[in-house]
Amino acid sequence: MRFAPIFAALYCTGMGSLKTPVTDGSVAPIPPPYDITELANAALSFDGQSGAILWIGAAPGLIEGVTQINVQLPATLPAGTNLSAVHVFLTGAGSVSPAVQVSVKQ
């Protein structure tokens, strides 16, 4: 299946430290500069196809510790992919997340 570009923001926790130290319980800034994560070599896959990570850091306006990942989904997904349950995996710092499911609309 081929798609027009689809962009998404995914939210998660447990992504490790930020490049700039923050105070526990503080709120991530809404205007720049944003708090960027130190996670190197992060990768997202959608049913085995790589997504392009555009940005990864503290979610602006939310409590520090919530990470926002802005991603462009792959232009193609395997034939027969159930679009209401696309499996997403995050790889980084030598580990792979459990699968989560997202819904993709053509």
ZIUR-V483257 format. One record per residue. N is the residue number from 1. SS is DSSP state (h for helix, s for strand, l for the rest). PSI is psi in whole degrees, 0 to 359 (999 if undefined). Layout:
N;SS;PSI
N;SS;PSI
//
This chain:
1;l;132
2;s;138
3;l;154
4;l;160
5;l;130
6;l;128
7;s;147
8;s;155
9;s;122
10;s;144
11;s;138
12;s;174
13;s;170
14;l;30
15;l;3
16;l;194
17;l;164
18;s;160
19;l;332
20;l;126
21;l;145
22;l;161
23;l;135
24;l;136
25;l;358
26;l;164
27;s;136
28;l;140
29;l;145
30;l;311
31;l;154
32;l;156
33;l;143
34;l;157
35;l;116
36;s;141
37;s;156
38;l;1
39;l;118
40;l;151
41;l;37
42;l;146
43;s;144
44;s;138
45;s;143
46;s;105
47;l;46
48;l;353
49;s;137
50;s;136
51;s;155
52;s;113
53;s;122
54;s;328
55;s;145
56;s;123
57;s;188
58;s;137
59;l;114
60;l;131
61;l;355
62;l;168
63;s;140
64;l;139
65;l;339
66;s;123
67;s;138
68;s;132
69;s;116
70;s;126
71;s;148
72;s;123
73;l;155
74;l;150
75;l;339
76;s;151
77;l;154
78;l;145
79;l;137
80;l;4
81;l;132
82;l;107
83;l;348
84;l;2
85;l;62
86;s;124
87;s;130
88;s;133
89;s;137
90;s;127
91;s;135
92;s;150
93;l;36
94;l;11
95;s;163
96;s;134
97;l;160
98;l;156
99;l;139
100;s;161
101;s;138
102;s;159
103;l;132
104;l;130
105;l;132
106;l;999
//
